[in-house]
Amino acid sequence: MLKMIFGLAILFSLSASAFTYGAQNPVNSLSPFADSNMTQWEIHKLVYDFLLIEIPGTRDIYRAGLAKSWTISKDKKIFDFELRPAQWSDGKPVTVEDVKFSLEHILDAAYKSPWKASFAAVEKIEILSSTKIRISSKFTNYEQWKNIAVTLKILPKHFYQKPSSSNYNKQLLGSGPYKLTNYESAQIINLEKNPLWWGWQDAELKNWFIPEKISFQTVATQYMSANYLQKNKIDIYPIRMSYSVMNLKPKRKDAFYLVYNPNKDPEMLEQIFFNLKNPLFEKKEVRIALNQLVDRANLCTKFYGNKKIISPYQKEKALAALKKAGWVDSNKDGVLDKNLDGKLVSFEFEILYNFQEAEPILTFLKENFKGFGIRINLKSTDNSLFWNTLHEKLFNAYFDRQDENETVLDSEWQTNGYYNNQGFSSIAIDKDLDKLDETYEVKSREKLIKDIRQKINSEATSLQLCYVKHEDFAINSKHSQESIKKGIPIWGWFK
């Protein structure tokens, strides 16, 4: 009997330290060489190490990671890192050769890395000693520096040398705080603490990762998440869009509580981004008019629970501007049209989106614009095709949200920037972005970013909708809210 009680006590202890994350996406591949979704990225952040760590709740402020120290040359082109003693979860030592491989494989065509563009400015990788490595950039670029410092996953060379191996889809080997125990399926992936992680000896980092075990359990739909929380199948569920909270309908109202992530910026603006190369959106006055036609008072209250209106509803002014720009219903079919290059073109466009929760708000917009002679079609697609379509600029418009305090501007807004999906171009903003690339001091960057943001917003590059009221997680009520603090990742909230 005593033996049975002791066994139950051990079982309870193990259960109490286990933690289940309700994931929104199945993970078909764990490979660092594959395209990733948000769930895969969360897993990788727990299993792999990074040279430096961006302190949660800050922007552009770093602390030591796998590299215990680092220096940046005066011209901001040369970065030296000194590694601390560390081990892979299989017990082998982490070496500078591993760091060199982690970057070189991205630039190697054989690996077909989806991250190649993020490290395109890397010119040279040199091993200086058994613990020191130097990475040189072709030109000064802060975004490149940040990619190297905090997004480059450090991989074990001895494990990942075969670029075409399918074994990597269900295997992981890293030197981070957790290690893979088993890949049950694309829906269930299990991790446990890696006792060899160097960070357990760090007074700050050891409190960032509390659960002994973490399981990633895919929850197929937002509707199902409330049931999973109520039945204690998951401990936390990330909320993708603020208005999708209405889908969380538990039978017991005390099953979970909603949390704003204190590490995130307080404001995210949901928008319809235009393809600026499309003749419909080329003229700034037309883009401004489209913004004036949105009934935000109704939209933001109905879907966002937010009364903060970014732009007023000015339909008479907007319709006059469209008429001045040549958009009239000449053939009386209920849709505005205009002669472009000798062809009568209707004011009709398609909005691309990649998650079903967006459909109600887009349907609202569709009906909103229909009354003004503008026809909108909606097209849903999966995540991978969505981003490929954007990158190839094969869209009219797309739905997304954007951090108003975003610091990564260069690749999105520089003329010909890799992630400049909209085809935006401005000589003045290009010059400002060049200056931002050369600026590493935090306060100076903040001021520059604010100025650039104001200039971009003045160009009306998107249909600005509503500010997102952050409710980033639904958390099982069995967990206390006391540990949810800025400066600690979510894994450190669960004591």
C-alpha positions in Angstrom: 0.0 0.0 0.0 2.8 2.4 0.9 4.5 1.6 -2.3 1.3 2.4 -4.2 0.9 5.8 -2.4 4.6 6.6 -3.1 4.1 5.8 -6.8 1.0 8.0 -7.0 2.9 10.8 -5.3 5.6 10.6 -8.0 3.0 10.5 -10.7 1.3 13.6 -9.3 4.6 15.4 -9.0 5.4 14.7 -12.6 1.9 15.7 -13.8 2.0 18.9 -11.8 5.2 20.0 -13.5 4.0 19.2 -17.0 2.7 22.0 -19.2 0.6 21.8 -22.4 0.6 24.6 -24.9 -2.4 24.8 -27.2 -0.8 25.3 -30.6 -2.7 26.8 -33.5 -0.7 25.1 -36.2 0.3 21.4 -36.6 4.1 20.9 -37.1 4.7 18.7 -40.1 8.4 19.2 -39.9 10.8 20.1 -37.0 13.7 20.6 -39.4 15.5 24.0 -39.1 15.8 23.8 -42.9 12.1 23.9 -43.5 9.6 26.7 -43.8 8.3 27.3 -40.3 5.0 28.3 -38.7 4.6 30.0 -35.4 4.4 26.7 -33.5 7.6 25.4 -35.0 9.3 28.7 -34.1 8.2 28.4 -30.5 9.6 24.9 -30.3 12.9 26.0 -31.9 13.3 28.9 -29.4 13.1 26.4 -26.6 15.5 23.8 -28.1 18.1 25.9 -29.8 20.5 28.5 -28.4 21.1 31.9 -29.9 24.3 34.0 -29.7 22.5 36.8 -27.8 19.1 37.2 -26.2 16.8 40.2 -26.7 15.5 40.9 -23.3 11.7 40.3 -23.2 9.7 43.5 -23.0 12.4 45.5 -24.7 13.4 46.4 -28.3 17.0 46.2 -29.4 18.4 45.6 -25.9 20.5 42.4 -25.6 22.1 40.3 -23.0 24.6 37.4 -23.3 23.4 34.1 -24.7 25.5 31.3 -26.1 28.0 34.1 -26.6 29.2 35.4 -23.2 30.6 38.6 -24.8 30.6 40.4 -28.1 32.1 43.5 -29.8 31.0 45.6 -32.8 33.6 47.4 -34.9 33.5 51.2 -35.3 32.2 50.9 -38.9 29.4 48.4 -37.7 30.5 45.8 -40.2 32.5 43.3 -38.0 31.0 41.4 -35.1 33.1 39.3 -32.8 31.5 36.8 -30.4 33.2 34.8 -27.6 31.4 31.5 -26.8 30.8 30.3 -23.3 31.4 26.6 -22.4 28.2 24.7 -23.5 27.0 21.3 -24.5 24.5 19.8 -26.9 21.8 17.8 -25.3 23.7 14.6 -26.5 26.6 15.7 -24.3 29.0 16.8 -27.1 30.6 20.3 -26.7 29.3 23.3 -28.6 32.2 24.7 -30.8 32.9 27.7 -33.0 32.7 25.3 -35.9 29.1 24.7 -35.0 28.4 28.5 -35.1 30.2 28.8 -38.4 28.1 25.9 -39.9 24.9 27.4 -38.5 25.4 30.5 -40.7 27.2 28.9 -43.7 24.4 26.3 -44.3 21.9 29.2 -44.7 24.0 30.6 -47.5 24.5 27.1 -49.0 22.0 26.4 -51.9 22.0 22.7 -51.0 20.1 23.4 -47.9 17.5 25.5 -49.7 17.1 27.7 -46.5 14.0 29.9 -46.4 16.1 32.4 -44.3 18.8 33.1 -46.9 17.6 36.6 -47.6 17.8 37.5 -43.9 21.6 36.9 -44.0 22.4 38.1 -47.5 24.7 40.8 -46.3 27.1 38.3 -44.6 30.5 38.5 -46.3 32.9 36.4 -44.3 32.8 34.0 -41.3 36.2 33.5 -39.6 37.2 31.4 -36.6 39.6 33.5 -34.5 40.3 30.9 -31.8 38.7 27.9 -30.1 36.1 30.1 -28.5 36.0 33.2 -30.8 34.3 33.8 -34.1 34.1 36.8 -36.4 31.2 37.6 -38.7 31.7 40.3 -41.3 29.0 42.2 -43.2 29.3 43.6 -46.7 27.8 46.9 -45.5 26.4 48.5 -42.3 23.0 47.2 -41.7 21.4 47.0 -38.2 18.7 44.5 -39.3 21.5 42.1 -40.5 23.3 42.5 -37.1 20.0 41.7 -35.2 19.4 38.6 -37.4 22.9 37.3 -36.6 22.6 38.1 -32.9 19.2 36.9 -31.9 17.5 34.9 -34.7 20.3 32.7 -35.9 19.6 29.2 -34.6 22.9 27.6 -33.5 22.9 24.0 -34.8 25.2 21.1 -34.1 27.3 20.4 -37.2 27.8 16.7 -36.4 24.0 16.2 -36.4 22.8 18.4 -39.3 25.3 17.7 -42.1 22.8 16.1 -44.6 20.6 18.7 -46.1 18.2 16.3 -47.7 17.7 14.0 -44.8 14.0 13.4 -43.9 15.1 12.4 -40.4 15.2 16.0 -39.3 11.4 16.3 -39.7 10.9 14.4 -36.5 14.2 15.0 -34.7 15.8 17.9 -32.9 19.2 18.4 -31.3 20.1 21.7 -29.6 21.8 23.2 -26.6 18.9 25.3 -25.3 16.8 24.9 -22.2 14.6 22.0 -23.5 15.1 18.9 -25.6 12.8 16.8 -27.7 11.5 13.7 -26.0 9.3 12.5 -28.8 7.4 13.6 -31.9 4.1 11.8 -31.5 2.6 13.4 -34.6 2.2 16.7 -36.3 -0.4 17.5 -33.6 1.5 16.4 -30.4 5.2 17.2 -29.7 6.8 16.7 -26.3 9.8 18.4 -24.7 11.5 18.2 -21.4 14.2 20.2 -19.6 17.7 19.8 -21.0 19.8 19.3 -17.8 23.0 20.2 -19.8 21.8 23.8 -20.6 24.4 26.3 -19.4 21.5 28.7 -18.5 20.5 26.8 -15.4 23.6 28.4 -13.8 22.4 31.9 -14.7 20.5 33.7 -11.9 18.2 35.4 -14.4 17.7 32.8 -17.0 16.9 29.9 -14.7 13.6 31.6 -13.8 12.6 32.0 -17.4 11.8 28.3 -18.0 9.8 26.7 -15.2 7.9 23.7 -16.5 9.8 20.4 -16.3 7.9 19.2 -19.4 6.2 21.1 -22.3 3.8 19.5 -24.7 2.6 21.2 -27.9 -0.9 20.1 -28.6 -2.6 21.3 -31.8 -6.1 22.7 -31.3 -7.7 22.6 -34.7 -10.0 25.6 -34.3 -10.4 28.6 -32.0 -13.8 27.2 -31.0 -12.3 24.0 -29.6 -9.8 25.8 -27.4 -12.4 26.8 -24.7 -13.3 23.1 -24.4 -9.7 22.0 -24.2 -9.1 24.6 -21.4 -12.2 23.6 -19.5 -11.2 19.9 -19.6 -7.6 20.7 -18.5 -6.2 19.4 -21.8 -4.2 22.5 -22.3 -2.8 25.2 -20.0 -2.5 28.1 -22.4 -3.8 29.1 -25.8 -2.5 32.0 -28.0 -5.2 34.3 -29.4 -4.3 35.3 -32.9 -6.8 38.1 -33.4 -8.5 40.2 -30.7 -12.0 39.8 -32.1 -11.7 36.0 -32.2 -12.1 36.1 -28.4 -15.8 35.9 -29.1 -15.2 32.3 -30.3 -14.0 31.3 -26.8 -17.3 30.1 -25.3 -16.8 27.8 -22.4 -19.6 26.1 -20.5 -17.9 27.2 -17.3 -17.0 30.9 -17.3 -14.3 30.4 -14.8 -12.5 27.8 -16.9 -9.8 30.4 -18.0 -8.9 34.0 -18.0 -7.6 36.3 -20.7 -4.2 37.9 -20.5 -2.5 40.8 -22.3 1.2 39.8 -22.9 3.1 42.6 -21.1 6.2 41.9 -23.3 4.4 43.0 -26.4 3.8 46.6 -27.6 0.3 47.8 -26.5 -0.9 48.6 -30.0 -1.2 46.6 -33.1 -3.2 48.0 -36.0 -5.1 45.6 -38.3 -4.9 46.7 -42.0 -5.6 45.9 -45.6 -2.3 46.3 -47.3 -2.4 47.4 -51.0 -0.3 46.2 -53.9 0.9 49.7 -54.9 1.8 48.5 -58.4 -1.9 47.8 -59.0 -3.4 50.7 -61.1 -6.3 50.9 -58.6 -4.0 51.9 -55.8 -1.3 53.9 -57.5 -2.7 57.3 -56.6 -2.3 58.5 -53.0 -5.6 60.5 -53.2 -7.5 57.3 -54.1 -5.9 55.4 -51.1 -6.9 58.3 -48.8 -10.5 58.2 -50.2 -10.7 54.4 -49.5 -9.7 55.1 -45.9 -12.4 57.7 -45.6 -15.1 55.3 -46.7 -14.6 52.9 -43.8 -17.3 53.1 -41.1 -14.8 52.5 -38.3 -17.2 53.5 -35.5 -19.3 50.5 -36.3 -16.4 48.2 -37.3 -14.2 48.8 -34.3 -17.0 48.5 -31.8 -18.5 45.4 -33.3 -15.4 43.4 -33.9 -12.7 44.9 -31.6 -14.5 46.2 -28.6 -12.4 49.3 -29.2 -13.7 52.9 -29.6 -10.4 54.4 -30.6 -10.9 55.6 -34.2 -7.8 56.1 -36.2 -9.5 58.0 -39.1 -13.0 59.6 -39.5 -15.8 58.4 -41.7 -16.0 61.0 -44.5 -18.0 59.4 -47.3 -19.0 62.6 -49.2 -15.4 63.9 -49.2 -14.2 60.5 -50.3 -16.7 60.0 -53.2 -15.8 63.5 -54.4 -12.1 62.6 -54.5 -12.8 59.4 -56.3 -14.9 61.3 -58.9 -12.2 63.8 -59.4 -9.7 60.9 -59.9 -12.0 59.7 -62.7 -13.9 56.9 -60.9 -17.6 57.0 -61.8 -20.3 54.5 -62.6 -20.3 55.2 -66.4 -22.2 52.1 -67.4 -24.7 52.1 -64.5 -23.9 48.6 -63.3 -23.5 49.7 -59.7 -19.6 49.6 -59.7 -17.3 52.5 -60.2 -15.2 52.4 -63.3 -12.5 54.3 -65.2 -10.8 54.2 -68.5 -7.2 53.0 -68.0 -5.0 52.7 -71.1 -8.0 52.6 -73.4 -9.8 49.9 -71.4 -12.8 50.4 -69.1 -11.7 49.0 -65.7 -14.1 48.4 -62.8 -13.1 49.3 -59.2 -12.9 45.7 -58.1 -10.2 43.9 -56.1 -9.5 40.8 -54.1 -8.4 40.7 -50.4 -6.2 37.7 -49.5 -6.3 36.3 -46.0 -4.9 33.2 -44.2 -7.0 32.5 -41.2 -10.8 32.0 -40.9 -11.2 34.3 -38.0 -10.6 37.2 -40.4 -13.7 36.4 -42.5 -16.3 38.3 -40.5 -14.4 41.5 -40.5 -13.7 41.2 -44.3 -17.3 40.5 -45.0 -18.2 43.7 -43.1 -15.8 45.6 -45.3 -17.1 44.0 -48.5 -20.6 45.2 -47.6 -19.3 48.6 -46.5 -17.7 49.3 -49.9 -20.4 47.7 -52.0 -22.7 50.6 -51.1 -20.1 53.0 -52.6 -19.7 51.2 -55.9 -16.5 49.3 -55.0 -16.6 45.5 -55.3 -14.4 43.4 -53.0 -13.8 39.7 -53.4 -12.4 37.6 -50.6 -9.9 34.8 -51.0 -8.8 32.5 -48.2 -5.5 30.5 -48.5 -3.2 28.5 -46.3 -0.2 30.2 -44.5 2.5 29.0 -46.8 0.7 30.0 -50.1 -0.3 33.3 -48.5 3.3 34.4 -47.9 4.5 33.1 -51.2 1.8 35.0 -53.0 2.8 38.2 -51.1 6.5 37.7 -51.9 5.8 37.2 -55.6 3.4 40.3 -55.5 0.6 38.3 -57.0 -2.1 39.9 -55.0 -4.4 43.0 -55.1 -4.5 43.5 -51.3 -4.0 41.4 -48.2 -5.2 41.4 -44.6 -2.7 41.5 -41.7 -1.8 43.3 -38.5 1.3 45.5 -37.9 3.1 46.6 -34.8 3.0 50.4 -34.7 6.3 50.4 -32.9 7.9 48.0 -35.3 11.7 48.3 -35.5 12.4 46.1 -38.5 11.6 48.6 -41.3 14.3 48.2 -43.8 13.4 45.1 -45.7 9.7 46.0 -45.7 9.8 49.7 -46.8 13.1 50.2 -48.6 12.7 50.3 -52.4 13.3 46.7 -53.6 13.5 45.5 -50.0 13.2 41.7 -49.8 9.9 41.8 -47.8 8.6 45.0 -49.5 5.6 43.1 -50.8 3.6 46.2 -51.5 6.0 47.7 -54.0 6.4 50.8 -51.9 9.0 53.3 -53.1 10.1 56.7 -51.7 13.5 58.4 -52.2 13.1 60.4 -49.0 12.2 57.3 -46.9 15.0 55.3 -48.5 17.5 57.9 -47.2 15.9 57.8 -43.7 16.2 54.0 -43.7 19.8 54.1 -44.7 20.4 56.3 -41.7 18.5 53.9 -39.5 20.7 51.0 -40.8 23.8 52.9 -39.5 22.3 53.8 -36.1 22.8 51.3 -33.2 22.1 53.5 -30.2 18.7 52.6 -28.8 17.3 56.1 -28.1 18.4 57.5 -31.5 16.8 54.5 -33.2 13.5 55.1 -31.4 13.3 58.7 -32.6 14.2 57.7 -36.2 11.7 54.9 -36.3 8.9 57.2 -35.0 9.7 59.8 -37.8 9.8 57.2 -40.5 6.6 55.6 -39.3 4.8 59.0 -39.5 6.1 59.5 -43.1 5.0 56.0 -44.2 1.5 56.5 -42.6 1.1 59.8 -44.4 1.3 57.9 -47.7 -1.8 55.9 -46.9 -0.2 52.6 -48.1 -3.0 50.6 -46.5 -6.6 50.6 -45.5 -6.1 51.2 -41.8 -8.8 49.5 -39.7 -8.8 49.2 -35.9 -6.4 48.9 -33.1 -6.2 45.5 -31.6 -7.1 45.2 -27.9 -4.5 42.8 -26.8 -5.7 39.7 -25.2 -2.9 37.5 -26.3 -3.5 34.3 -24.3 -6.3 32.3 -22.7 -4.9 30.7 -19.6 -6.3 27.8 -17.6 -7.7 29.2 -14.4 -5.7 26.7 -12.3 -2.7 28.9 -12.9 -2.2 32.1 -10.9 -1.9 35.5 -12.6 0.7 36.7 -10.1 3.8 35.6 -12.1 2.7 37.3 -15.4 5.2 40.1 -15.6 7.1 42.1 -18.2 10.7 40.9 -18.8 9.9 37.1 -18.4 8.9 34.8 -21.3 5.5 33.0 -21.0 7.3 29.8 -19.9 8.4 31.6 -16.7 4.9 32.6 -15.7 3.9 29.2 -14.5 5.3 28.6 -11.1 
